[in-house]
Amino acid sequence: MDLELVTSLAEIYRDEESYWRLAMHYDAIQNIELRDKYIDLALQQQDTDDETHIFLRAMQGRADLIPLDVIKRERERLADNPLQLARLHKHLGEYGEAAAAYVRGVVDRLSTGNTFAAAFYLKELYKDGLVEELFKLALKDAIQRKDIYWQSRALEELGWRSELRELLLKHASEIRESDDLFLQEKLAWAEDDSRAYVDLHKEIARRYSDG
């Protein structure tokens, strides 16, 4: 951002005592010290509503500092507004609930022909990293169930290749003894065994061919 514009905006917001806008401004240019300063000042202002309170703490990565009564009031206020409720869930780190609320809201918009709004919120869902967070939740669930295959799939979708390789090598003996060709193929990749990888890929193609 242009330095003159950065300075001018900061002066405008400061003159207006719009501390929440100053916090957003400094967050955008990654000045964390000033961001946190103006978050504290904004939260001291009498006219800072619950929605802004939650937004600022979420920006700071400190949802744990949001008072429970603030959260309760917002949940009640947004109960019939799934898209705004989705944002609240997201700010609170409730990613599964956020995704579910986004989907409900998008379906509602599509059912009324509002395709722009549907596209806008789907883009927001993806841009804000909720897809990645769902894969992380899937990974956590697979770890709890000790399901190697679904751990590997979640790691693949997350693009965590080193963690995937570590998982497969750790369970190499178990994978070899199983009849899971897909896991064996992944293990061949992890072990850089190109011959085994090709052979397993061919075997999978033969076994699961529609013909």
GUGU-735841 format. One record per residue: residue number from 1; residue in three letters; x, y, z of N, C-alpha, C in turn. Coordinates in steps of 0.1 Angstrom, whole numbers, plus 5000, padded with zeros to 4 digits. Example, Ala and Ser with C-alpha at 12.3 -4.5 7.8 and 13.67 -1.06 7.14 Angstrom:
// residues 2
+-----+------+------+------+------+------+------+------+------+------+------+
: seq : type :  n_u :  n_v :  n_w : ca_u : ca_v : ca_w :  c_u :  c_v :  c_w :
+-----+------+------+------+------+------+------+------+------+------+------+
:   1 :  ALA : 5132 : 4943 : 5078 : 5123 : 4955 : 5078 : 5132 : 4967 : 5078 :
:   2 :  SER : 5128 : 4978 : 5071 : 5137 : 4989 : 5071 : 5129 : 5000 : 5079 :
+-----+------+------+------+------+------+------+------+------+------+------+
***
This chain:
// residues 211
+-----+------+------+------+------+------+------+------+------+------+------+
: seq : type :  n_u :  n_v :  n_w : ca_u : ca_v : ca_w :  c_u :  c_v :  c_w :
+-----+------+------+------+------+------+------+------+------+------+------+
:   1 :  MET : 5009 : 4988 : 5000 : 5000 : 5000 : 5000 : 5009 : 5012 : 5000 :
:   2 :  ASP : 5005 : 5023 : 4993 : 5012 : 5035 : 4992 : 5014 : 5041 : 5006 :
:   3 :  LEU : 5026 : 5046 : 5008 : 5029 : 5051 : 5022 : 5021 : 5063 : 5025 :
:   4 :  GLU : 5019 : 5072 : 5015 : 5011 : 5084 : 5018 : 4996 : 5080 : 5021 :
:   5 :  LEU : 4991 : 5070 : 5014 : 4977 : 5066 : 5017 : 4977 : 5059 : 5031 :
:   6 :  VAL : 4987 : 5051 : 5034 : 4987 : 5045 : 5047 : 4987 : 5055 : 5058 :
:   7 :  THR : 4995 : 5066 : 5057 : 4996 : 5076 : 5067 : 4983 : 5084 : 5068 :
:   8 :  SER : 4977 : 5088 : 5056 : 4965 : 5096 : 5055 : 4954 : 5088 : 5062 :
:   9 :  LEU : 4952 : 5076 : 5059 : 4941 : 5068 : 5065 : 4942 : 5067 : 5080 :
:  10 :  ALA : 4955 : 5065 : 5084 : 4957 : 5064 : 5099 : 4953 : 5077 : 5106 :
:  11 :  GLU : 4956 : 5089 : 5099 : 4953 : 5102 : 5105 : 4938 : 5104 : 5105 :
:  12 :  ILE : 4931 : 5100 : 5094 : 4916 : 5101 : 5094 : 4910 : 5093 : 5105 :
:  13 :  TYR : 4914 : 5081 : 5106 : 4908 : 5072 : 5116 : 4911 : 5077 : 5130 :
:  14 :  ARG : 4923 : 5082 : 5132 : 4927 : 5087 : 5146 : 4919 : 5099 : 5149 :
:  15 :  ASP : 4917 : 5108 : 5140 : 4910 : 5120 : 5142 : 4895 : 5117 : 5146 :
:  16 :  GLU : 4890 : 5107 : 5140 : 4876 : 5103 : 5142 : 4875 : 5094 : 5155 :
:  17 :  GLU : 4886 : 5090 : 5161 : 4887 : 5081 : 5172 : 4880 : 5068 : 5168 :
:  18 :  SER : 4882 : 5064 : 5156 : 4877 : 5051 : 5151 : 4887 : 5041 : 5153 :
:  19 :  TYR : 4888 : 5036 : 5165 : 4900 : 5027 : 5169 : 4899 : 5014 : 5163 :
:  20 :  TRP : 4886 : 5009 : 5160 : 4885 : 4996 : 5154 : 4890 : 4996 : 5140 :
:  21 :  ARG : 4887 : 5007 : 5133 : 4892 : 5009 : 5119 : 4908 : 5010 : 5119 :
:  22 :  LEU : 4913 : 5017 : 5129 : 4928 : 5017 : 5130 : 4934 : 5004 : 5133 :
:  23 :  ALA : 4927 : 4996 : 5141 : 4932 : 4982 : 5143 : 4932 : 4974 : 5130 :
:  24 :  MET : 4921 : 4975 : 5122 : 4921 : 4968 : 5110 : 4931 : 4973 : 5100 :
:  25 :  HIS : 4933 : 4986 : 5100 : 4943 : 4993 : 5092 : 4957 : 4987 : 5095 :
:  26 :  TYR : 4961 : 4987 : 5108 : 4974 : 4982 : 5111 : 4976 : 4967 : 5110 :
:  27 :  ASP : 4964 : 4960 : 5111 : 4965 : 4946 : 5108 : 4968 : 4943 : 5093 :
:  28 :  ALA : 4962 : 4951 : 5085 : 4964 : 4950 : 5070 : 4979 : 4952 : 5066 :
:  29 :  ILE : 4986 : 4961 : 5073 : 5000 : 4963 : 5070 : 5009 : 4956 : 5080 :
:  30 :  GLN : 5003 : 4947 : 5088 : 5011 : 4938 : 5096 : 5019 : 4945 : 5107 :
:  31 :  ASN : 5013 : 4956 : 5112 : 5020 : 4963 : 5123 : 5012 : 4958 : 5136 :
:  32 :  ILE : 5016 : 4947 : 5141 : 5009 : 4940 : 5152 : 5009 : 4948 : 5165 :
:  33 :  GLU : 5020 : 4955 : 5168 : 5020 : 4963 : 5180 : 5009 : 4973 : 5180 :
:  34 :  LEU : 5008 : 4981 : 5169 : 4998 : 4991 : 5168 : 4984 : 4986 : 5167 :
:  35 :  ARG : 4983 : 4974 : 5160 : 4970 : 4968 : 5159 : 4965 : 4965 : 5173 :
:  36 :  ASP : 4973 : 4958 : 5181 : 4969 : 4954 : 5194 : 4966 : 4966 : 5203 :
:  37 :  LYS : 4974 : 4977 : 5201 : 4971 : 4989 : 5209 : 4957 : 4995 : 5206 :
:  38 :  TYR : 4954 : 4995 : 5193 : 4941 : 5001 : 5190 : 4929 : 4991 : 5192 :
:  39 :  ILE : 4932 : 4978 : 5193 : 4922 : 4969 : 5197 : 4918 : 4972 : 5212 :
:  40 :  ASP : 4928 : 4973 : 5220 : 4926 : 4976 : 5234 : 4918 : 4989 : 5236 :
:  41 :  LEU : 4921 : 4999 : 5228 : 4914 : 5012 : 5229 : 4900 : 5011 : 5224 :
:  42 :  ALA : 4898 : 5003 : 5213 : 4885 : 5002 : 5208 : 4876 : 4994 : 5218 :
:  43 :  LEU : 4881 : 4985 : 5225 : 4873 : 4977 : 5234 : 4870 : 4985 : 5247 :
:  44 :  GLN : 4877 : 4996 : 5249 : 4874 : 5005 : 5260 : 4863 : 5015 : 5257 :
:  45 :  GLN : 4860 : 5016 : 5244 : 4849 : 5026 : 5240 : 4835 : 5020 : 5243 :
:  46 :  GLN : 4827 : 5029 : 5248 : 4813 : 5025 : 5252 : 4805 : 5020 : 5240 :
:  47 :  ASP : 4807 : 5025 : 5228 : 4799 : 5022 : 5217 : 4804 : 5010 : 5209 :
:  48 :  THR : 4814 : 5003 : 5214 : 4818 : 4991 : 5207 : 4809 : 4979 : 5210 :
:  49 :  ASP : 4802 : 4975 : 5199 : 4792 : 4964 : 5201 : 4798 : 4951 : 5202 :
:  50 :  ASP : 4789 : 4941 : 5204 : 4794 : 4927 : 5206 : 4800 : 4922 : 5193 :
:  51 :  GLU : 4794 : 4925 : 5182 : 4800 : 4920 : 5169 : 4814 : 4925 : 5167 :
:  52 :  THR : 4816 : 4937 : 5169 : 4830 : 4943 : 5168 : 4839 : 4938 : 5178 :
:  53 :  HIS : 4835 : 4936 : 5190 : 4843 : 4930 : 5201 : 4848 : 4916 : 5196 :
:  54 :  ILE : 4839 : 4908 : 5191 : 4843 : 4894 : 5187 : 4853 : 4895 : 5175 :
:  55 :  PHE : 4849 : 4904 : 5165 : 4858 : 4905 : 5153 : 4872 : 4909 : 5157 :
:  56 :  LEU : 4873 : 4919 : 5166 : 4887 : 4924 : 5169 : 4895 : 4913 : 5177 :
:  57 :  ARG : 4889 : 4906 : 5186 : 4896 : 4895 : 5193 : 4900 : 4884 : 5183 :
:  58 :  ALA : 4891 : 4881 : 5174 : 4894 : 4871 : 5164 : 4906 : 4875 : 5155 :
:  59 :  MET : 4906 : 4888 : 5151 : 4917 : 4893 : 5143 : 4930 : 4891 : 5151 :
:  60 :  GLN : 4929 : 4893 : 5164 : 4941 : 4892 : 5172 : 4945 : 4877 : 5175 :
:  61 :  GLY : 4936 : 4868 : 5172 : 4938 : 4854 : 5175 : 4936 : 4851 : 5189 :
:  62 :  ARG : 4928 : 4859 : 5196 : 4925 : 4857 : 5210 : 4910 : 4856 : 5213 :
:  63 :  ALA : 4904 : 4847 : 5207 : 4890 : 4844 : 5209 : 4888 : 4840 : 5224 :
:  64 :  ASP : 4898 : 4835 : 5230 : 4897 : 4831 : 5244 : 4895 : 4842 : 5254 :
:  65 :  LEU : 4897 : 4854 : 5249 : 4895 : 4866 : 5257 : 4881 : 4872 : 5256 :
:  66 :  ILE : 4873 : 4866 : 5247 : 4859 : 4872 : 5245 : 4850 : 4867 : 5257 :
:  67 :  PRO : 4844 : 4876 : 5264 : 4835 : 4872 : 5275 : 4824 : 4863 : 5270 :
:  68 :  LEU : 4820 : 4854 : 5279 : 4810 : 4844 : 5275 : 4796 : 4851 : 5273 :
:  69 :  ASP : 4793 : 4862 : 5280 : 4781 : 4868 : 5278 : 4780 : 4875 : 5264 :
:  70 :  VAL : 4791 : 4880 : 5260 : 4792 : 4886 : 5246 : 4789 : 4875 : 5236 :
:  71 :  ILE : 4795 : 4864 : 5237 : 4793 : 4853 : 5227 : 4778 : 4848 : 5228 :
:  72 :  LYS : 4773 : 4847 : 5240 : 4759 : 4843 : 5241 : 4749 : 4852 : 5234 :
:  73 :  ARG : 4751 : 4865 : 5236 : 4742 : 4875 : 5230 : 4743 : 4874 : 5215 :
:  74 :  GLU : 4755 : 4873 : 5210 : 4757 : 4872 : 5195 : 4751 : 4859 : 5189 :
:  75 :  ARG : 4752 : 4848 : 5196 : 4746 : 4836 : 5192 : 4731 : 4837 : 5191 :
:  76 :  GLU : 4725 : 4844 : 5201 : 4711 : 4846 : 5201 : 4707 : 4856 : 5190 :
:  77 :  ARG : 4714 : 4866 : 5188 : 4711 : 4876 : 5178 : 4711 : 4871 : 5164 :
:  78 :  LEU : 4721 : 4862 : 5161 : 4723 : 4857 : 5147 : 4717 : 4843 : 5145 :
:  79 :  ALA : 4708 : 4838 : 5154 : 4703 : 4825 : 5153 : 4696 : 4822 : 5140 :
:  80 :  ASP : 4689 : 4832 : 5135 : 4681 : 4831 : 5122 : 4688 : 4836 : 5110 :
:  81 :  ASN : 4701 : 4839 : 5111 : 4709 : 4844 : 5100 : 4721 : 4835 : 5098 :
:  82 :  PRO : 4720 : 4824 : 5090 : 4731 : 4815 : 5090 : 4744 : 4820 : 5085 :
:  83 :  LEU : 4744 : 4829 : 5075 : 4756 : 4834 : 5070 : 4764 : 4843 : 5080 :
:  84 :  GLN : 4757 : 4851 : 5087 : 4764 : 4859 : 5098 : 4767 : 4850 : 5109 :
:  85 :  LEU : 4759 : 4840 : 5112 : 4763 : 4830 : 5123 : 4775 : 4822 : 5119 :
:  86 :  ALA : 4777 : 4819 : 5106 : 4789 : 4812 : 5101 : 4801 : 4820 : 5104 :
:  87 :  ARG : 4800 : 4833 : 5102 : 4812 : 4842 : 5106 : 4815 : 4842 : 5120 :
:  88 :  LEU : 4805 : 4841 : 5129 : 4807 : 4841 : 5143 : 4814 : 4828 : 5147 :
:  89 :  HIS : 4809 : 4816 : 5141 : 4815 : 4803 : 5144 : 4830 : 4804 : 5140 :
:  90 :  LYS : 4832 : 4810 : 5128 : 4846 : 4811 : 5123 : 4855 : 4818 : 5132 :
:  91 :  HIS : 4850 : 4830 : 5137 : 4858 : 4838 : 5146 : 4861 : 4831 : 5159 :
:  92 :  LEU : 4852 : 4822 : 5163 : 4854 : 4814 : 5176 : 4862 : 4801 : 5174 :
:  93 :  GLY : 4866 : 4799 : 5161 : 4873 : 4787 : 5159 : 4865 : 4774 : 5158 :
:  94 :  GLU : 4852 : 4776 : 5156 : 4842 : 4765 : 5154 : 4840 : 4762 : 5140 :
:  95 :  TYR : 4850 : 4755 : 5134 : 4851 : 4755 : 5119 : 4841 : 4746 : 5113 :
:  96 :  GLY : 4838 : 4734 : 5119 : 4827 : 4726 : 5114 : 4814 : 4732 : 5114 :
:  97 :  GLU : 4811 : 4739 : 5125 : 4798 : 4746 : 5126 : 4797 : 4758 : 5116 :
:  98 :  ALA : 4809 : 4765 : 5114 : 4809 : 4776 : 5104 : 4806 : 4771 : 5090 :
:  99 :  ALA : 4813 : 4760 : 5086 : 4810 : 4754 : 5073 : 4796 : 4750 : 5071 :
: 100 :  ALA : 4790 : 4744 : 5081 : 4776 : 4740 : 5080 : 4767 : 4752 : 5079 :
: 101 :  ALA : 4770 : 4763 : 5086 : 4761 : 4775 : 5085 : 4763 : 4781 : 5072 :
: 102 :  TYR : 4775 : 4782 : 5066 : 4778 : 4787 : 5053 : 4769 : 4780 : 5043 :
: 103 :  VAL : 4770 : 4767 : 5043 : 4763 : 4758 : 5034 : 4748 : 4761 : 5034 :
: 104 :  ARG : 4742 : 4762 : 5046 : 4728 : 4765 : 5048 : 4724 : 4778 : 5042 :
: 105 :  GLY : 4733 : 4788 : 5044 : 4730 : 4802 : 5039 : 4732 : 4802 : 5024 :
: 106 :  VAL : 4741 : 4795 : 5018 : 4743 : 4795 : 5004 : 4731 : 4788 : 4997 :
: 107 :  VAL : 4727 : 4777 : 5003 : 4715 : 4770 : 4997 : 4703 : 4779 : 4997 :
: 108 :  ASP : 4701 : 4787 : 5008 : 4690 : 4796 : 5009 : 4691 : 4806 : 4998 :
: 109 :  ARG : 4703 : 4812 : 4995 : 4705 : 4822 : 4985 : 4702 : 4816 : 4971 :
: 110 :  LEU : 4707 : 4804 : 4969 : 4704 : 4798 : 4956 : 4689 : 4795 : 4954 :
: 111 :  SER : 4683 : 4791 : 4964 : 4668 : 4788 : 4963 : 4660 : 4800 : 4959 :
: 112 :  THR : 4665 : 4812 : 4962 : 4658 : 4825 : 4959 : 4664 : 4831 : 4947 :
: 113 :  GLY : 4673 : 4824 : 4940 : 4679 : 4830 : 4928 : 4690 : 4840 : 4930 :
: 114 :  ASN : 4695 : 4842 : 4942 : 4705 : 4852 : 4945 : 4719 : 4845 : 4943 :
: 115 :  THR : 4723 : 4843 : 4930 : 4735 : 4835 : 4928 : 4747 : 4844 : 4931 :
: 116 :  PHE : 4746 : 4857 : 4930 : 4758 : 4865 : 4934 : 4761 : 4863 : 4949 :
: 117 :  ALA : 4751 : 4864 : 4958 : 4754 : 4862 : 4972 : 4759 : 4848 : 4975 :
: 118 :  ALA : 4753 : 4838 : 4968 : 4758 : 4824 : 4970 : 4773 : 4823 : 4966 :
: 119 :  ALA : 4776 : 4828 : 4955 : 4790 : 4828 : 4950 : 4799 : 4836 : 4960 :
: 120 :  PHE : 4795 : 4847 : 4964 : 4803 : 4855 : 4973 : 4806 : 4848 : 4986 :
: 121 :  TYR : 4796 : 4842 : 4992 : 4799 : 4835 : 5005 : 4806 : 4822 : 5003 :
: 122 :  LEU : 4804 : 4815 : 4992 : 4813 : 4803 : 4989 : 4827 : 4807 : 4988 :
: 123 :  LYS : 4830 : 4819 : 4981 : 4843 : 4824 : 4979 : 4849 : 4827 : 4993 :
: 124 :  GLU : 4841 : 4834 : 5002 : 4846 : 4837 : 5015 : 4849 : 4825 : 5023 :
: 125 :  LEU : 4841 : 4814 : 5022 : 4843 : 4802 : 5029 : 4857 : 4796 : 5025 :
: 126 :  TYR : 4860 : 4796 : 5012 : 4873 : 4791 : 5008 : 4884 : 4800 : 5011 :
: 127 :  LYS : 4883 : 4813 : 5008 : 4894 : 4823 : 5011 : 4898 : 4823 : 5025 :
: 128 :  ASP : 4888 : 4821 : 5034 : 4892 : 4822 : 5048 : 4897 : 4809 : 5054 :
: 129 :  GLY : 4900 : 4799 : 5045 : 4907 : 4787 : 5049 : 4898 : 4777 : 5056 :
: 130 :  LEU : 4885 : 4778 : 5055 : 4876 : 4768 : 5061 : 4878 : 4754 : 5055 :
: 131 :  VAL : 4880 : 4753 : 5042 : 4882 : 4740 : 5036 : 4895 : 4733 : 5043 :
: 132 :  GLU : 4905 : 4741 : 5044 : 4917 : 4735 : 5051 : 4914 : 4731 : 5065 :
: 133 :  GLU : 4906 : 4739 : 5072 : 4903 : 4736 : 5086 : 4895 : 4723 : 5087 :
: 134 :  LEU : 4886 : 4721 : 5077 : 4878 : 4709 : 5077 : 4887 : 4696 : 5075 :
: 135 :  PHE : 4897 : 4698 : 5066 : 4906 : 4687 : 5064 : 4915 : 4684 : 5077 :
: 136 :  LYS : 4918 : 4695 : 5084 : 4925 : 4693 : 5097 : 4916 : 4686 : 5107 :
: 137 :  LEU : 4903 : 4689 : 5107 : 4894 : 4682 : 5116 : 4893 : 4667 : 5112 :
: 138 :  ALA : 4892 : 4665 : 5099 : 4892 : 4651 : 5094 : 4904 : 4643 : 5098 :
: 139 :  LEU : 4916 : 4650 : 5097 : 4928 : 4644 : 5101 : 4928 : 4640 : 5116 :
: 140 :  LYS : 4923 : 4650 : 5124 : 4922 : 4647 : 5139 : 4913 : 4635 : 5142 :
: 141 :  ASP : 4902 : 4635 : 5134 : 4893 : 4623 : 5136 : 4899 : 4610 : 5132 :
: 142 :  ALA : 4907 : 4610 : 5121 : 4913 : 4598 : 5116 : 4924 : 4593 : 5126 :
: 143 :  ILE : 4931 : 4603 : 5132 : 4942 : 4600 : 5142 : 4935 : 4593 : 5154 :
: 144 :  GLN : 4924 : 4599 : 5158 : 4917 : 4593 : 5170 : 4912 : 4579 : 5167 :
: 145 :  ARG : 4908 : 4576 : 5154 : 4904 : 4563 : 5151 : 4915 : 4554 : 5146 :
: 146 :  LYS : 4927 : 4559 : 5146 : 4939 : 4552 : 5141 : 4937 : 4546 : 5127 :
: 147 :  ASP : 4931 : 4554 : 5119 : 4928 : 4550 : 5105 : 4939 : 4556 : 5096 :
: 148 :  ILE : 4949 : 4548 : 5092 : 4960 : 4553 : 5085 : 4956 : 4558 : 5071 :
: 149 :  TYR : 4947 : 4551 : 5064 : 4943 : 4555 : 5051 : 4937 : 4569 : 5051 :
: 150 :  TRP : 4928 : 4572 : 5060 : 4922 : 4585 : 5060 : 4931 : 4596 : 5066 :
: 151 :  GLN : 4940 : 4592 : 5074 : 4951 : 4602 : 5078 : 4959 : 4606 : 5066 :
: 152 :  SER : 4962 : 4596 : 5058 : 4970 : 4599 : 5046 : 4963 : 4607 : 5036 :
: 153 :  ARG : 4950 : 4605 : 5034 : 4942 : 4613 : 5025 : 4941 : 4627 : 5030 :
: 154 :  ALA : 4939 : 4629 : 5043 : 4938 : 4643 : 5048 : 4951 : 4650 : 5046 :
: 155 :  LEU : 4962 : 4643 : 5049 : 4975 : 4649 : 5047 : 4978 : 4653 : 5032 :
: 156 :  GLU : 4973 : 4644 : 5023 : 4975 : 4647 : 5009 : 4967 : 4660 : 5005 :
: 157 :  GLU : 4955 : 4661 : 5010 : 4947 : 4673 : 5006 : 4952 : 4685 : 5013 :
: 158 :  LEU : 4958 : 4684 : 5024 : 4965 : 4696 : 5031 : 4978 : 4699 : 5024 :
: 159 :  GLY : 4983 : 4690 : 5016 : 4996 : 4693 : 5010 : 5008 : 4691 : 5019 :
: 160 :  TRP : 5006 : 4684 : 5030 : 5016 : 4682 : 5040 : 5025 : 4669 : 5037 :
: 161 :  ARG : 5033 : 4670 : 5027 : 5040 : 4659 : 5021 : 5050 : 4653 : 5031 :
: 162 :  SER : 5057 : 4661 : 5038 : 5067 : 4655 : 5048 : 5060 : 4647 : 5059 :
: 163 :  GLU : 5049 : 4653 : 5064 : 5041 : 4646 : 5074 : 5035 : 4633 : 5069 :
: 164 :  LEU : 5031 : 4633 : 5056 : 5025 : 4621 : 5049 : 5036 : 4610 : 5048 :
: 165 :  ARG : 5048 : 4614 : 5044 : 5059 : 4605 : 5043 : 5062 : 4599 : 5056 :
: 166 :  GLU : 5063 : 4607 : 5066 : 5066 : 4602 : 5080 : 5056 : 4592 : 5085 :
: 167 :  LEU : 5043 : 4595 : 5082 : 5032 : 4586 : 5086 : 5033 : 4572 : 5079 :
: 168 :  LEU : 5035 : 4573 : 5066 : 5036 : 4560 : 5059 : 5048 : 4552 : 5063 :
: 169 :  LEU : 5060 : 4558 : 5065 : 5072 : 4551 : 5068 : 5070 : 4545 : 5082 :
: 170 :  LYS : 5064 : 4552 : 5091 : 5062 : 4548 : 5105 : 5053 : 4535 : 5105 :
: 171 :  HIS : 5044 : 4534 : 5096 : 5035 : 4522 : 5096 : 5038 : 4513 : 5084 :
: 172 :  ALA : 5050 : 4513 : 5079 : 5054 : 4505 : 5067 : 5051 : 4490 : 5069 :
: 173 :  SER : 5054 : 4484 : 5080 : 5052 : 4470 : 5082 : 5037 : 4467 : 5081 :
: 174 :  GLU : 5029 : 4475 : 5088 : 5015 : 4473 : 5089 : 5009 : 4474 : 5075 :
: 175 :  ILE : 5013 : 4484 : 5067 : 5008 : 4486 : 5054 : 5011 : 4475 : 5045 :
: 176 :  ARG : 5024 : 4469 : 5046 : 5028 : 4458 : 5037 : 5019 : 4446 : 5040 :
: 177 :  GLU : 5016 : 4444 : 5053 : 5008 : 4432 : 5057 : 4993 : 4433 : 5053 :
: 178 :  SER : 4989 : 4445 : 5050 : 4975 : 4447 : 5047 : 4972 : 4444 : 5033 :
: 179 :  ASP : 4959 : 4443 : 5029 : 4956 : 4441 : 5015 : 4951 : 4454 : 5008 :
: 180 :  ASP : 4955 : 4465 : 5014 : 4951 : 4478 : 5009 : 4961 : 4483 : 4998 :
: 181 :  LEU : 4958 : 4481 : 4986 : 4967 : 4485 : 4975 : 4970 : 4500 : 4974 :
: 182 :  PHE : 4960 : 4508 : 4978 : 4961 : 4522 : 4978 : 4972 : 4527 : 4988 :
: 183 :  LEU : 4971 : 4521 : 5000 : 4981 : 4525 : 5010 : 4995 : 4519 : 5006 :
: 184 :  GLN : 4996 : 4508 : 5000 : 5008 : 4502 : 4995 : 5014 : 4511 : 4984 :
: 185 :  GLU : 5006 : 4516 : 4976 : 5011 : 4525 : 4965 : 5017 : 4538 : 4971 :
: 186 :  LYS : 5010 : 4543 : 4981 : 5015 : 4555 : 4988 : 5028 : 4552 : 4995 :
: 187 :  LEU : 5029 : 4540 : 5001 : 5042 : 4536 : 5008 : 5053 : 4536 : 4998 :
: 188 :  ALA : 5050 : 4530 : 4986 : 5060 : 4529 : 4975 : 5065 : 4543 : 4972 :
: 189 :  TRP : 5056 : 4553 : 4971 : 5060 : 4567 : 4969 : 5069 : 4572 : 4980 :
: 190 :  ALA : 5065 : 4569 : 4993 : 5072 : 4574 : 5004 : 5086 : 4568 : 5005 :
: 191 :  GLU : 5088 : 4556 : 5000 : 5101 : 4549 : 5000 : 5109 : 4552 : 4987 :
: 192 :  ASP : 5103 : 4560 : 4978 : 5110 : 4563 : 4965 : 5112 : 4550 : 4957 :
: 193 :  ASP : 5103 : 4541 : 4958 : 5104 : 4528 : 4951 : 5096 : 4529 : 4938 :
: 194 :  SER : 5101 : 4535 : 4928 : 5094 : 4538 : 4916 : 5089 : 4525 : 4909 :
: 195 :  ARG : 5096 : 4514 : 4910 : 5092 : 4501 : 4903 : 5079 : 4496 : 4910 :
: 196 :  ALA : 5080 : 4496 : 4924 : 5068 : 4491 : 4931 : 5056 : 4500 : 4929 :
: 197 :  TYR : 5059 : 4513 : 4928 : 5048 : 4523 : 4926 : 5041 : 4520 : 4913 :
: 198 :  VAL : 5049 : 4518 : 4902 : 5043 : 4516 : 4889 : 5035 : 4503 : 4889 :
: 199 :  ASP : 5041 : 4492 : 4895 : 5034 : 4479 : 4895 : 5021 : 4480 : 4903 :
: 200 :  LEU : 5021 : 4487 : 4914 : 5009 : 4488 : 4922 : 4998 : 4497 : 4915 :
: 201 :  HIS : 5003 : 4507 : 4908 : 4994 : 4515 : 4901 : 4987 : 4507 : 4890 :
: 202 :  LYS : 4994 : 4498 : 4883 : 4988 : 4490 : 4873 : 4979 : 4480 : 4879 :
: 203 :  GLU : 4982 : 4474 : 4891 : 4974 : 4465 : 4897 : 4960 : 4471 : 4902 :
: 204 :  ILE : 4961 : 4483 : 4907 : 4949 : 4491 : 4910 : 4940 : 4493 : 4898 :
: 205 :  ALA : 4947 : 4497 : 4887 : 4939 : 4499 : 4875 : 4932 : 4487 : 4870 :
: 206 :  ARG : 4939 : 4475 : 4871 : 4933 : 4463 : 4866 : 4921 : 4459 : 4876 :
: 207 :  ARG : 4924 : 4460 : 4889 : 4914 : 4455 : 4898 : 4901 : 4464 : 4899 :
: 208 :  TYR : 4903 : 4477 : 4896 : 4891 : 4486 : 4898 : 4887 : 4491 : 4884 :
: 209 :  SER : 4891 : 4485 : 4873 : 4887 : 4489 : 4860 : 4872 : 4486 : 4858 :
: 210 :  ASP : 4865 : 4496 : 4852 : 4851 : 4494 : 4849 : 4849 : 4483 : 4839 :
: 211 :  GLY : 4859 : 4480 : 4831 : 4857 : 4469 : 4821 : 4858 : 4455 : 4828 :
+-----+------+------+------+------+------+------+------+------+------+------+
***
